[in-house]
Amino acid sequence: DYSVLRTWWPVFVAIAGVSFLTLWLVQGLRDWDALFLALAGLGFGGVALTVNLRPEFAPELIHLWPAVLIAIGLLLLLRGMFGNKRRSG
C-alpha cells in the first residue's frame, strides 16, 4: 500500500540533501553548489515532513522566512569569501 508515502515522501528529499552534503564534504568543502543543494534538500524535506506530521505547525513555519533569507545571504557571503576565484585573462 502506497498511502504511507503521502506522509513520508519528504524523507527522500532529505536523503538527497544528506547525499549532497556528503559530496560537499568529500570534495574538500569546495563545491558550493553541492552545499546549496544539500541545505535546500534538508530544509525543504524537514519543513515538508514537519507539515505532514504536525499540520498545526504549518502556520508557524511561515514566520521563518526571515531566517531563510539570512541563511541564503550567509551562504552567498561564504561562497564569495572562500569559493574558488576564477581569474580571467
C-alpha positions, -999 to +999 in steps of 0.1 A: +000+000+000+015+033-011-007+055+011+021+058+036+041+077+010+016+106+013+032+113+047+068+102+044+078+114+009+099+143+023+123+118+037+135+111+002+142+148-004+161+149+029+181+118+019+191+137-013+202+166+009+224+143+030+239+129-002+248+164-015+262+173+020+284+142+019+295+151-016+305+186-004+325+172+025+343+146+004+352+172-023+371+192+004+344+219+012+348+235-023+317+227-043+294+254-031+266+243-054+265+209-036+263+227-003+234+248-016+216+217-028+222+200+005+208+228+025+179+232+002+171+195+003+174+192+041+155+224+046+126+216+023+125+180+034+124+190+070+097+216+066+076+193+044+079+164+069+070+187+098+039+199+080+029+163+071+034+150+107+022+181+126-001+202+105-008+225+134+028+238+130+022+249+094+011+285+102+041+290+125+066+279+098+055+309+077+072+332+102+106+316+095+110+333+061+135+360+075+157+331+088+157+316+053+167+349+038+195+353+063+208+318+057+208+323+019+227+356+024+253+340+046+258+312+021+264+337-006+288+356+015+307+325+024+308+314-012+322+348-022+348+347+006+360+311+004+349+300-031+372+293-059+381+326-075+384+323-113+409+346-129+401+359-163+429+366-187 
